[in-house]
Amino acid sequence: MRFNVNDEDIEVDVDPETPLLWVLRDNLHLTGTKYGCGIGACGACTILMNGHPIKSCLTTAEASQGYNIQTIEGLSENASHPIQLAWIEGDVPQCGYCQSGQIMTAVALLNDKANPSDEDINEAMQNICRCGTYSRIRAAIKKVARERADS
């Protein structure tokens, strides 16, 4: 199977029905994408496929071919992406387990809507955070939107 992951063309020998999550974690050693529920409900496994958030636990390797896949590792080498910086500055994560999925969903939202409303954020940010840091997530997203508008 051939993939483009984080702007790199990659070939792996896996069963076509293997969930993309396991290809990323087990074959490519990109462990920032987390396994949460395995049924696409929690969002811990969220990555971007052609810029759109998808649940990698539900997407097969075969269905992923021909798309540009971006994981949390592909945002930046040193956590310098604006949303990562806002997450750090806003002390968003507590346990941090869901945060790579939250961040990837927020990146897609901000790429789609430069100045998302609270309703836009509520609609897009459906990932579960057991620590309940939703208000900090919202604040980080709005901070990046403001910074982008000011530049």
Residue, then its C-alpha position, 0 to 999 in steps of 0.5 A: m500500500r502506498f501513502n503520502v504521510n506528512d508530505e512523504d511518500i511511503e509504502v508499507d506491506v499491510d492487509p488492505e483492511t487494516p485500520l489506518l490508525w494501526v498503519l500509522r502507529d505500528n508500521l510508521h511509528l507515528t504514535g502521536t495519533k492515539y487509540g481511544c474507543g475503536i468505534g470513531a466516537c471519541g476522536a483521539c485518533t483524528i488525523l487530516m486526510n486532504g485537510h479534513p478531519i477523519k477518524s483513523c480507527l475507522t478508515t482502512a489502509e486501502a481507503s487511504q491510498g491516494y490521499n494526503i495524510q497529516t498526523i500531529e507529527g506533521l504539523s511541526e517538528n518542535a510544537s511551533h504550529p500556531i495551534q500547538l503554541a496556543w495549546i501550550e500557552g493556554d495550558v489546554p491539556q490535563c492528561g493530554y491523551c485526546q489532545s492530538g485529535q483535538i489539535m488536528t480537528a482544530v487545525a481543520l476548523l481554522n483552515d475551513k473558517a478563519n474566524p469560527s463562532d462558538e457554534d462553529i467550534n461546538e459543531a466541529m469539536q466533537n472529540i471527547c475530552r475526559c478532563g473537560t478542558y473544553s473552555r480552554i480548547r475554545a479559548a486556544i482556537k479563538k486566540v489563533a483566529r485572532e492572531r491570524a486576523d491581526s497579521 
